[in-house]
Every structure is written in structure tokens, then in C-alpha cells.
Amino acid sequence: MSVFTEVPQAVPVAVFKLTADFKEDKDPNKVNLGVGAYRTDDSQPWVLPVVKKVERIIVEDQTLNHEYLPILGLPEFRSSASKIALGDDSPAIQQNRVGGVQCLGGTGALKIGAEFLRRWYNGINNTSTPVYVSAPTWENHNSVFADAGFKDIRPYKYWDAENRGLDLSGFLGDLESAPEHSIFLLHACAHNPTGTDPTQSEWMQIADVMKRRKLFAFFDSAYQGFASGSLEKDAWAVRYFVSQAFELFCAQSFSKNFGLYNERVGNLTIVAKDNDNLTRILSQMEKIVRTTWSNPPSQGARLVAVTLNTPELFEEWKDNVKTMADRVLLMRAQLKAKLQALGTPGTWDHITQQIGMFSFTGLNRKQVEYLVKEKHVYLMASGRINMCGVTTKNIDYVAESIHEAVTEAQ
């Protein structure tokens, strides 16, 4: 008898299971709207031209070797990553109270941040501080904080299903009623899965309540530049909170905006009260990293650092990111127009009001099931679709299939 006999079969990760089902489907019209990565109009992954260029620079650089990086990562990567989150002219950076931890993707940054907070936030080794995540949120958010040892993970109101937009009053109400010092996980831009973000004036209201209620802001920034095509616009909320004297964490991912999905390049930006606080925080982060991955890989971090620190490459990268953002915006406009032309019941304005890679369609479970089974159009059970899965070649089929699902499957 095996010592592992009692191990239960884990439920497969939904988005990867969806991709596996799609690959097995033999239907020639099949469409995958579930994948969490950018696709070109030919449904292919895209290696950014600037990334190819920098890869060649790295290969030819005779000064580089494969020695260990520092535990906290490549210094020029960490500083440049924090700089694009907070802005070149950030007073917090000038006051030397901003630090970064190079992590394995955005998930790694969330993980290291969560581990630190569980050990040191609001009392030593505190598992009882409530952690609030939006309803709905990216499913990994709950798991990362639960696995870090937090015992009290709660939803906060976010999505207004009836109006297909932000439930601001519900959100503010939950901020008001949360215990002081609670941790709130906030999506910096392109909220996953809804694609619905607060406006700047709504963010100001959110910050106002959080400051008054002494709540901790932990931003997840996975789509900077990719959401609107503008680095500044997509980082507005984080920068505003910093301007309001918040101490905060920001988990940054470069998977989407650099197309470096398998390089796992992330950064945890820490904004502390002063340099003394920052030094002590980073010393403890170092201990957590040491027992997690010891020190990080260099390739992806070098690609990002060289790009961000070389003016002409930085401009080229911004142009590449805008290419991706513009394609998504175009598909949103065309899909909405086609659904309206078909007279599809319901409102579809939210498709262009939402931002980023994902759209929360508002389709219910039966309609999603109908799309998958009858039309071979694969999407998440929540009704979330990746707008990059929509192309000029399949958009008519996708729109007609959604129309059919809405009218046939109630």
C-alpha cells in the first residue's frame, strides 16, 4: 500500500483544462476565448520585436555570465520596474523609500508579499487579519493568501451583474465596514475577470475611505500599458495612492506587457514610510525568498531591464505594447457592433466600456455551456472571454454564436 493512498485527486485548473479540451476538439470552426495570453489576428502567440532585439544584445554581451543574482534579484531590473509603476519623478523614489523584489511572475510577487504580510503585518505571525478580494477576482488570489496562512479571506462587492459595471456603493460600503488594518487586494487596471475599472474620481473615493479606515492596499498590476496603451494611465491608481501617503505593495507582472509568459518575470514594489522601514522590510523579504527559490533567474529580468533602461528600446517597447492594446480595443468595438447589428437581446455597451484583455460578457452558465457544446466556442464558466481570441476571421462566427446562445439557451 502506498504512503500516498489518501491523497485526493485535485480539481484541474479551469483555464488549462479549457485549453486541453479545445485542443482535443476536431471541429474546424472551434474558437478558444479562454486562453489567458495575447494572440495575434492569426491566433498565434507574439514575440515582441523589441524582445527579439534585446535577446540578440544579451547573447552578444561578452560580460554576462551565469553566476547567481543577488537574493532580491537584478538591481537594475528591480529599480526600473518600480520606476514604471510609480513614475520617473515619483517623490517616494526620490526619498529612497521604494524597494523591489524580483519574483517569479506576478504570482510570485503576490506570494512573497502575502508571506511577508502574514509574518509581519499588524502583529507578528498574524493569520487572523482579514484579506479582502473582489467578487469576482482571479481565482489564484484566494489560494495565494490562503496558502500563505491567512485564515480570514473575504469578498468585497465589485461587479454589478444587473448593470454590467462597477458596484461602487457596495465596494465603498465594504471598505467602511471592514475591520481597521484589513488588507485589500486591488487590481491596478484591467480588472480580471471583469475588465471593469473604477474611474479616477472613483479611485479617489476608494483611497479616501481606505486612508480613513487604516486599510492596507496591495495592488496587483498585471497589465500596465496593455490595458489602455498608456503606461501612465494604467498606473494612475497606484500613483495616486502613493501621493496620498499610503504605504503599499504592488505586485507587477511582465508576462502580458512583454509577452514573457514562460520567463516568469515579476517584481514586488514596496512603498514604505521611510528608508529605515524599507531597509528592515527588505531584510525580511530576503529571508522569505531564500527559502522559496533562493534567488531568481536572470534572462527575463535582463530583457526587461535592458529595454526599460535604453531610451530607444523603451520607446520601441511602448509602441509594441500599444499594438497589442489597439488590437484588443478594435475587437471590442467590432464585436459590440456585430452583436447590436444582429439585434442580440440585452445591452452590449459593457464590451467597449471594459478594458484590458478580458471581457465579462454577462453570459450565464447555460449560455456558456451552449457555446462550448453546440458552437465549439470555448470560454470560462463565468462568461469571461479573452478578447485576443476574437480575430477578423472568426468574429462573425463568434458574434452569431453568442446571439444564438442568448436567444436559444435561457
HELIX and SHEET records of a PDB file:
HELIX    1   1 ALA A   14  GLU A   24  1                                  11    
HELIX    2   2 PRO A   49  GLU A   60  1                                  12    
HELIX    3   3 PRO A   75  LEU A   86  1                                  12    
HELIX    4   4 PRO A   91  GLN A   94  1                                   4    
HELIX    5   5 GLY A  105  TRP A  120  1                                  16    
HELIX    6   6 GLU A  139  ASP A  147  1                                   9    
HELIX    7   7 LEU A  168  SER A  177  1                                  10    
HELIX    8   8 GLN A  200  ARG A  212  1                                  13    
HELIX    9   9 LEU A  231  ASP A  234  1                                   4    
HELIX   10  10 TRP A  236  SER A  243  1                                   8    
HELIX   11  11 SER A  255  PHE A  258  1                                   4    
HELIX   12  12 ASN A  275  ARG A  290  1                                  16    
HELIX   13  13 GLN A  299  ASN A  309  1                                  11    
HELIX   14  14 PRO A  311  LEU A  342  1                                  32    
HELIX   15  15 HIS A  350  GLN A  353  1                                   4    
HELIX   16  16 ARG A  365  LYS A  375  1                                  11    
HELIX   17  17 MET A  387  GLY A  389  5                                   3    
HELIX   18  18 ILE A  395  GLU A  408  1                                  14    
SHEET    1   A 2 VAL A  31  ASN A  32  0                                        
SHEET    2   A 2 VAL A 377  TYR A 378  1                                        
SHEET    1   B 7 VAL A  98  LEU A 104  0                                        
SHEET    2   B 7 VAL A 265  VAL A 271 -1                                        
SHEET    3   B 7 LEU A 248  SER A 253 -1                                        
SHEET    4   B 7 PHE A 216  SER A 221  1                                        
SHEET    5   B 7 ILE A 183  HIS A 187  1                                        
SHEET    6   B 7 VAL A 131  ALA A 135  1                                        
SHEET    7   B 7 ILE A 153  LYS A 157  1                                        
SHEET    1   C 2 TRP A 159  ASP A 160  0                                        
SHEET    2   C 2 GLY A 165  LEU A 166 -1                                        
SHEET    1   D 2 PHE A 358  PHE A 360  0                                        
SHEET    2   D 2 ARG A 384  ASN A 386 -1                                        
END                                                                             
